[in-house]
Amino acid sequence: MEMQTHALKPRLTFWQLWNMSFGFFGIQFGLALQNVNTSRIFATLGTSMDDLALVWLAAPVTGLLVQPVIGYLSDNTWHPRWGRRRPFFFLGAVLATTALFLMPNSVAVWMAVAMLWLMDASINISMEPFRAFVGDKLDTSQQTAGFAMQTFLIGCGAVIASLLPILFADVLGVSNVPVNGAVPDSVRYSFYVGGAAFLLAVTWTVFTSTELPPPDLDRFEAQRKHSRNFGVALREIMSGFAHMPKTMVQLAFVQFFSWIALFALWIYTGPGIADNVYNTTDPLSPGYQNAGNWVGVMFAVYNGMSALAAFVLPVLARRTSRKACHAVCLAIGGLSLASVFFIHDKHLLLIPMLGVGVAWASILTMPYAILVAALPPNRMGYYMGLFNFFIVIPQIVSGLVLGWFTKHMFGNHAVLTLVLGGVSMVIAAVLALFVTDRAERAAH
């Protein structure tokens, strides 16, 4: 694959990095509310334990279709005022806000699945161009810092969003009990706040950030006209698989095992904690709903830890290497996730969430910082979208097999599925040691 030279780009100030990344603060409201509450919503509407992973499949299948297409389209978009990536930020935010308002008002499982599909597709429309945005605007020397800023704002947004249900229930006195099989008001109001935050934060980035025009605008316009042909576009999208850089292939295996662990975390922490700590498996019981609120606290802790770790990771990476830093963080996260099995006090559960937060910070930062140096600048958005196949594929695998493991191997004790996720993350840590980091090799 022919590589283009990365031109030297202006060094941005802290606040310029903040503004270009602030949209992720809002995006994470959507993702955190989805991750914390989707299993709870499905269970409240009557989904059985062994079907939970299957109904979650709507999200990764959507990503499989949307991510490379959005990346390709954003690569081939340019407007003198709106730029290349920002139109997608804004369109995704409008659609995601709509989904966040509708999701907690679902009256049946099929409606919740449809809203999950819309929500995940919309979040991807906003989120995928944000990764390429860093590669577009920042010189190599600032790219790790750029992804770390995104990780910090992701953590901040996720902390607030994860705590919303328990804040509404315990502080504001909003009902936390399902009535006639409907989603509790505490969850519904949380999604309304999340939808508003998503739209406002992304709009901030759209109007406070600028984009660099293509270096050769005439050539870009000629290529864009060529890419409008459907056959050409489809061929270019599919051809990327055969031309993935070596570093991207190596990172794909790391991502595969990392995201199996994360999908297990998001699907099974709620029912696992309800069973292991609150001694209930009845989704309509007060104990189950209280467990759902406490999972929000647990997720707030790991996201808060990730926000703090975001600014430490670049320092550790400089003193060691990015792949070694990533491997250590994944190992800490995997062991922490597996340890949840041994804990029966809800307050002590916050300790392993610190380790999960360290891994989450690294997952959001290091793979992208390593990858961006190996990608051609003119196809940054496409390859970032394609790279997320290796987030989506393990989620689909998880959706197909984790339910079977939970039911047939673990006797419907979901906490054991979390142990399996921890083992998967440790495997990812070992694989991270074998990744080739082109930027660090060039520096030496």
C-alpha positions as CSV (number, residue, x, y, z in Angstrom):
1,M,0.0,0.0,0.0
2,E,1.3,3.4,-1.0
3,M,1.8,5.6,2.1
4,Q,1.6,9.4,2.0
5,T,3.9,11.6,3.9
6,H,2.4,13.0,7.1
7,A,2.8,16.8,6.7
8,L,3.8,18.8,9.8
9,K,0.7,20.3,11.3
10,P,0.3,23.3,13.7
11,R,0.7,22.5,17.4
12,L,-2.6,23.0,19.2
13,T,-3.1,24.6,22.6
14,F,-4.8,22.7,25.5
15,W,-8.1,24.5,24.9
16,Q,-8.0,23.7,21.2
17,L,-7.5,20.1,22.1
18,W,-10.4,20.4,24.6
19,N,-12.8,22.0,22.1
20,M,-12.1,19.4,19.3
21,S,-12.6,16.6,21.8
22,F,-15.5,17.9,23.8
23,G,-18.1,16.2,21.6
24,F,-16.9,12.9,23.1
25,F,-18.2,14.1,26.5
26,G,-21.7,14.1,25.1
27,I,-21.2,10.9,23.0
28,Q,-20.3,9.1,26.2
29,F,-23.6,10.1,27.8
30,G,-25.2,8.0,25.1
31,L,-22.7,5.1,25.3
32,A,-22.7,5.0,29.1
33,L,-26.5,5.0,29.4
34,Q,-26.6,2.3,26.8
35,N,-23.9,0.1,28.6
36,V,-25.3,0.5,32.1
37,N,-29.0,0.3,31.4
38,T,-29.7,-1.7,28.2
39,S,-29.7,-5.2,29.9
40,R,-31.8,-3.7,32.7
41,I,-34.4,-2.4,30.2
42,F,-34.4,-5.7,28.3
43,A,-34.8,-7.7,31.5
44,T,-37.6,-5.4,32.7
45,L,-39.5,-5.9,29.4
46,G,-39.3,-9.7,29.9
47,T,-36.0,-10.8,28.2
48,S,-34.6,-14.1,29.7
49,M,-31.1,-14.4,30.9
50,D,-29.9,-16.6,28.1
51,D,-31.4,-14.2,25.5
52,L,-29.7,-11.0,26.8
53,A,-26.6,-11.3,24.7
54,L,-28.7,-12.1,21.6
55,V,-30.9,-9.0,21.8
56,W,-27.7,-6.9,22.4
57,L,-26.6,-8.0,18.9
58,A,-28.5,-5.1,17.3
59,A,-25.7,-2.8,18.4
60,P,-22.6,-4.5,17.0
61,V,-24.4,-5.6,13.8
62,T,-25.3,-2.0,13.2
63,G,-21.7,-0.9,13.8
64,L,-20.5,-3.6,11.3
65,L,-22.5,-1.9,8.6
66,V,-22.2,1.7,9.5
67,Q,-18.6,2.3,10.6
68,P,-16.5,1.7,7.4
69,V,-19.2,3.4,5.3
70,I,-19.2,6.5,7.5
71,G,-15.4,6.5,7.5
72,Y,-15.3,6.3,3.7
73,L,-17.9,9.0,3.3
74,S,-16.2,11.4,5.7
75,D,-12.9,10.9,3.9
76,N,-14.6,12.0,0.7
77,T,-16.4,15.0,2.2
78,W,-15.3,18.6,2.2
79,H,-17.2,21.8,2.7
80,P,-15.5,25.2,3.1
81,R,-17.5,26.0,6.3
82,W,-18.5,22.6,7.7
83,G,-15.3,20.8,6.9
84,R,-14.9,17.0,6.5
85,R,-15.9,15.3,9.8
86,R,-18.1,17.9,11.5
87,P,-21.2,17.3,9.3
88,F,-21.2,13.6,10.6
89,F,-20.7,14.7,14.2
90,F,-23.9,16.8,14.0
91,L,-26.1,14.4,12.0
92,G,-25.2,11.6,14.4
93,A,-26.0,13.7,17.4
94,V,-29.4,14.7,16.2
95,L,-30.3,11.0,15.5
96,A,-28.8,9.7,18.8
97,T,-30.7,12.3,20.8
98,T,-33.9,11.1,19.2
99,A,-33.1,7.5,20.1
100,L,-32.1,8.3,23.7
101,F,-35.5,9.9,24.2
102,L,-37.4,6.9,22.7
103,M,-35.4,4.0,24.2
104,P,-36.7,4.1,27.8
105,N,-40.2,4.5,26.5
106,S,-40.1,1.1,24.8
107,V,-43.2,-1.0,25.5
108,A,-41.9,-4.3,24.1
109,V,-38.6,-6.0,23.5
110,W,-38.9,-5.6,19.8
111,M,-39.2,-1.8,20.2
112,A,-36.2,-1.7,22.6
113,V,-34.1,-3.6,20.0
114,A,-35.1,-1.2,17.3
115,M,-34.2,1.8,19.5
116,L,-30.8,0.1,20.3
117,W,-30.2,-0.2,16.6
118,L,-31.0,3.4,16.0
119,M,-29.0,4.6,19.0
120,D,-25.9,2.6,18.1
121,A,-26.0,3.6,14.4
122,S,-26.4,7.2,15.4
123,I,-23.6,7.1,18.0
124,N,-21.3,5.5,15.3
125,I,-22.1,8.3,12.8
126,S,-20.9,10.8,15.3
127,M,-18.1,8.9,16.9
128,E,-16.1,7.3,14.1
129,P,-15.1,10.5,12.4
130,F,-13.9,11.8,15.8
131,R,-11.1,9.3,15.8
132,A,-10.0,10.4,12.3
133,F,-10.3,14.0,13.4
134,V,-7.3,13.6,15.6
135,G,-5.2,12.2,12.7
136,D,-6.4,15.1,10.5
137,K,-5.6,17.9,12.8
138,L,-2.7,16.8,15.0
139,D,1.0,16.2,14.3
140,T,2.4,12.8,15.3
141,S,3.9,14.4,18.4
142,Q,0.5,15.4,19.7
143,Q,-1.6,12.5,18.6
144,T,-1.3,10.5,21.9
145,A,-2.2,13.6,23.8
146,G,-5.2,14.1,21.5
147,F,-6.5,10.6,22.1
148,A,-5.8,11.0,25.8
149,M,-8.0,14.2,25.9
150,Q,-10.8,12.2,24.2
151,T,-10.3,9.5,26.9
152,F,-10.5,12.1,29.7
153,L,-13.7,13.6,28.4
154,I,-15.2,10.1,27.7
155,G,-14.5,9.3,31.4
156,C,-16.0,12.5,32.7
157,G,-19.2,12.0,30.6
158,A,-19.5,8.4,31.5
159,V,-19.2,9.1,35.3
160,I,-22.1,11.6,35.2
161,A,-24.2,9.5,32.9
162,S,-23.7,6.3,34.9
163,L,-24.7,8.0,38.1
164,L,-27.9,9.6,36.7
165,P,-30.3,6.8,37.7
166,I,-29.2,6.6,41.3
167,L,-29.1,10.4,41.5
168,F,-32.7,10.6,40.3
169,A,-33.8,7.8,42.6
170,D,-31.9,8.5,45.9
171,V,-31.4,12.3,45.7
172,L,-34.4,13.5,43.8
173,G,-36.8,10.8,45.0
174,V,-37.9,9.7,41.5
175,S,-39.4,6.2,41.4
176,N,-37.0,3.4,40.7
177,V,-39.7,0.7,40.5
178,P,-41.1,-0.7,37.3
179,V,-44.9,-0.1,37.0
180,N,-46.9,-2.5,34.9
181,G,-43.7,-3.8,33.3
182,A,-42.5,-0.3,32.2
183,V,-39.0,1.1,32.6
184,P,-38.6,3.0,35.9
185,D,-38.9,6.8,35.8
186,S,-35.3,7.1,37.2
187,V,-34.0,5.4,34.0
188,R,-36.3,7.4,31.7
189,Y,-35.3,10.8,33.0
190,S,-31.6,9.8,32.8
191,F,-32.0,9.1,29.1
192,Y,-33.7,12.5,28.6
193,V,-30.7,14.3,30.3
194,G,-28.3,12.1,28.3
195,G,-29.9,13.0,25.0
196,A,-29.7,16.7,25.7
197,A,-26.1,16.5,26.8
198,F,-25.2,14.5,23.7
199,L,-26.5,17.2,21.3
200,L,-25.1,20.2,23.2
201,A,-21.6,18.8,23.6
202,V,-21.3,17.7,20.0
203,T,-22.7,21.1,18.8
204,W,-19.9,22.8,20.9
205,T,-17.2,20.9,19.0
206,V,-18.9,21.6,15.6
207,F,-18.9,25.4,16.2
208,T,-15.6,25.9,18.1
209,S,-13.3,23.7,15.9
210,T,-12.0,24.1,12.4
211,E,-10.6,21.6,10.0
212,L,-7.6,21.7,7.7
213,P,-8.5,21.5,4.0
214,P,-7.1,18.8,1.8
215,P,-3.5,19.7,0.8
216,D,-4.4,19.5,-2.9
217,L,-8.0,20.6,-3.2
218,D,-8.3,20.1,-7.0
219,R,-7.0,16.5,-6.7
220,F,-9.3,15.9,-3.8
221,E,-12.3,17.1,-5.8
222,A,-11.3,14.8,-8.7
223,Q,-11.0,11.8,-6.4
224,R,-14.3,12.7,-4.7
225,K,-16.2,12.7,-8.0
226,H,-14.6,9.3,-8.9
227,S,-15.7,7.9,-5.5
228,R,-19.3,8.9,-6.0
229,N,-19.7,5.9,-8.4
230,F,-21.4,3.2,-6.3
231,G,-19.3,0.4,-7.8
232,V,-16.1,2.3,-7.2
233,A,-17.1,3.1,-3.6
234,L,-18.0,-0.5,-2.8
235,R,-14.8,-1.8,-4.4
236,E,-12.7,0.6,-2.4
237,I,-14.5,-0.2,0.9
238,M,-14.0,-3.9,0.4
239,S,-10.4,-3.7,-0.8
240,G,-9.3,-2.2,2.5
241,F,-9.4,-5.7,4.1
242,A,-6.7,-6.9,1.7
243,H,-4.4,-3.9,2.3
244,M,-4.5,-3.5,6.0
245,P,-1.2,-2.4,7.5
246,K,0.7,-5.1,9.5
247,T,0.2,-3.0,12.7
248,M,-3.5,-2.9,12.1
249,V,-3.7,-6.7,11.8
250,Q,-1.7,-7.2,15.0
251,L,-3.9,-4.8,16.9
252,A,-7.0,-6.5,15.5
253,F,-6.3,-9.6,17.7
254,V,-5.7,-7.4,20.7
255,Q,-9.0,-5.6,20.1
256,F,-10.8,-8.9,19.6
257,F,-10.0,-10.3,23.1
258,S,-10.3,-6.8,24.8
259,W,-13.8,-6.3,23.5
260,I,-15.1,-9.7,24.3
261,A,-14.2,-8.8,27.9
262,L,-15.9,-5.4,27.7
263,F,-19.1,-6.8,26.1
264,A,-19.2,-9.4,29.0
265,L,-18.8,-6.5,31.4
266,W,-21.6,-4.4,29.9
267,I,-24.1,-7.2,29.5
268,Y,-23.6,-9.3,32.6
269,T,-22.5,-7.0,35.4
270,G,-26.1,-6.1,36.2
271,P,-27.5,-9.6,36.5
272,G,-24.2,-10.9,37.9
273,I,-24.2,-8.4,40.8
274,A,-28.0,-8.9,41.4
275,D,-27.3,-12.6,41.8
276,N,-23.9,-12.5,43.6
277,V,-24.5,-9.6,45.9
278,Y,-28.3,-8.8,46.1
279,N,-29.3,-12.5,45.9
280,T,-32.1,-12.0,43.4
281,T,-32.6,-12.9,39.7
282,D,-36.1,-11.4,39.4
283,P,-35.9,-8.3,37.2
284,L,-39.1,-6.8,38.6
285,S,-37.9,-7.0,42.3
286,P,-36.6,-3.9,44.2
287,G,-33.3,-5.7,44.8
288,Y,-32.7,-6.2,41.1
289,Q,-33.4,-2.6,40.3
290,N,-31.2,-1.5,43.2
291,A,-28.5,-3.6,41.8
292,G,-28.9,-1.8,38.4
293,N,-28.4,1.5,40.2
294,W,-25.3,0.2,42.0
295,V,-23.9,-1.0,38.7
296,G,-24.2,2.6,37.6
297,V,-22.0,3.6,40.5
298,M,-19.5,0.8,39.6
299,F,-19.3,2.0,36.0
300,A,-18.9,5.6,37.2
301,V,-15.9,4.5,39.2
302,Y,-14.2,2.7,36.3
303,N,-14.9,5.6,34.0
304,G,-13.7,8.1,36.6
305,M,-10.5,6.2,36.9
306,S,-10.1,6.1,33.1
307,A,-10.4,9.9,33.1
308,L,-7.6,10.2,35.6
309,A,-5.5,7.6,34.0
310,A,-5.8,9.3,30.6
311,F,-3.1,11.8,31.4
312,V,-0.8,9.4,33.1
313,L,-0.7,6.9,30.1
314,P,1.2,9.2,27.7
315,V,3.9,9.6,30.4
316,L,4.2,5.9,31.0
317,A,4.2,5.2,27.3
318,R,7.1,7.6,26.8
319,R,9.1,6.0,29.6
320,T,8.5,2.4,28.4
321,S,6.6,1.9,25.1
322,R,3.0,2.3,24.0
323,K,2.5,-1.5,23.5
324,A,4.1,-2.3,26.9
325,C,2.0,0.3,28.6
326,H,-1.1,-1.2,26.9
327,A,-0.2,-4.7,27.9
328,V,0.2,-3.8,31.6
329,C,-3.1,-1.9,31.7
330,L,-5.0,-4.8,30.0
331,A,-3.5,-7.3,32.5
332,I,-4.6,-5.1,35.4
333,G,-8.1,-4.8,34.0
334,G,-8.5,-8.5,33.3
335,L,-7.4,-9.6,36.8
336,S,-9.6,-7.0,38.3
337,L,-12.7,-8.0,36.3
338,A,-12.2,-11.7,37.2
339,S,-11.9,-10.8,40.9
340,V,-15.6,-9.6,41.0
341,F,-16.5,-13.3,41.5
342,F,-15.0,-13.3,45.0
343,I,-16.6,-10.1,46.2
344,H,-20.0,-10.1,47.9
345,D,-20.0,-6.7,49.5
346,K,-21.2,-4.0,47.1
347,H,-18.8,-1.4,48.4
348,L,-15.8,-3.6,47.9
349,L,-16.9,-4.0,44.2
350,L,-15.6,-0.5,43.6
351,I,-12.0,-1.6,44.1
352,P,-11.8,-3.9,41.0
353,M,-13.5,-1.2,39.0
354,L,-10.4,1.0,39.5
355,G,-8.4,-1.7,37.6
356,V,-11.0,-2.0,34.9
357,G,-10.8,1.8,34.5
358,V,-7.1,1.6,33.9
359,A,-7.6,-0.9,31.1
360,W,-10.5,1.1,29.7
361,A,-8.4,4.3,29.5
362,S,-5.7,2.4,27.6
363,I,-8.2,0.7,25.3
364,L,-9.5,4.1,24.3
365,T,-6.1,5.6,23.8
366,M,-3.2,3.3,22.9
367,P,-4.5,1.2,20.0
368,Y,-5.5,4.4,18.2
369,A,-2.3,6.2,19.0
370,I,-0.3,3.2,17.7
371,L,-2.5,2.8,14.6
372,V,-2.7,6.3,13.3
373,A,1.0,6.3,12.5
374,A,0.6,3.3,10.2
375,L,-2.3,4.8,8.2
376,P,-2.3,6.8,4.9
377,P,-3.7,10.3,5.7
378,N,-6.1,10.3,2.8
379,R,-7.9,7.2,4.1
380,M,-7.7,7.9,7.8
381,G,-11.5,7.9,8.3
382,Y,-12.0,4.7,6.3
383,Y,-9.4,2.8,8.1
384,M,-10.5,4.0,11.5
385,G,-14.0,2.7,10.6
386,L,-12.6,-0.5,9.4
387,F,-10.5,-0.9,12.5
388,N,-13.7,-0.8,14.5
389,F,-14.7,-4.1,12.8
390,F,-12.4,-5.6,15.4
391,I,-14.6,-4.1,18.1
392,V,-17.8,-5.1,16.4
393,I,-16.8,-8.7,15.5
394,P,-16.0,-9.8,19.0
395,Q,-19.2,-8.2,20.2
396,I,-21.1,-10.3,17.7
397,V,-19.2,-13.4,18.7
398,S,-20.0,-12.6,22.3
399,G,-23.7,-12.1,21.5
400,L,-23.8,-15.6,19.9
401,V,-21.8,-17.6,22.5
402,L,-21.9,-15.8,25.9
403,G,-25.5,-16.6,26.5
404,W,-24.8,-20.3,25.8
405,F,-21.8,-20.2,28.2
406,T,-23.9,-18.5,30.9
407,K,-26.7,-20.9,30.7
408,H,-25.0,-24.3,30.0
409,M,-21.5,-23.9,31.5
410,F,-22.2,-21.5,34.4
411,G,-25.7,-22.4,35.5
412,N,-27.0,-18.9,34.7
413,H,-24.6,-17.4,37.2
414,A,-23.7,-14.3,35.2
415,V,-20.8,-13.4,37.5
416,L,-18.9,-16.4,36.1
417,T,-19.2,-14.8,32.6
418,L,-17.4,-11.8,34.0
419,V,-14.5,-14.1,35.0
420,L,-14.4,-15.4,31.4
421,G,-14.2,-11.8,30.3
422,G,-11.3,-11.2,32.6
423,V,-9.4,-14.2,31.2
424,S,-10.1,-12.8,27.7
425,M,-8.6,-9.4,28.6
426,V,-5.4,-11.1,30.0
427,I,-5.0,-12.9,26.6
428,A,-5.3,-9.5,24.9
429,A,-2.5,-8.2,27.2
430,V,-0.1,-10.9,26.1
431,L,-0.9,-10.3,22.4
432,A,-0.3,-6.5,22.8
433,L,3.4,-7.3,23.4
434,F,3.8,-8.5,19.8
435,V,2.4,-5.3,18.1
436,T,4.7,-3.4,15.9
437,D,4.6,0.4,16.6
438,R,5.9,2.1,13.5
439,A,6.2,5.6,15.1
440,E,8.4,4.3,18.0
441,R,10.5,2.2,15.6
442,A,11.1,5.3,13.4
443,A,12.1,7.3,16.5
444,H,14.8,4.8,17.3
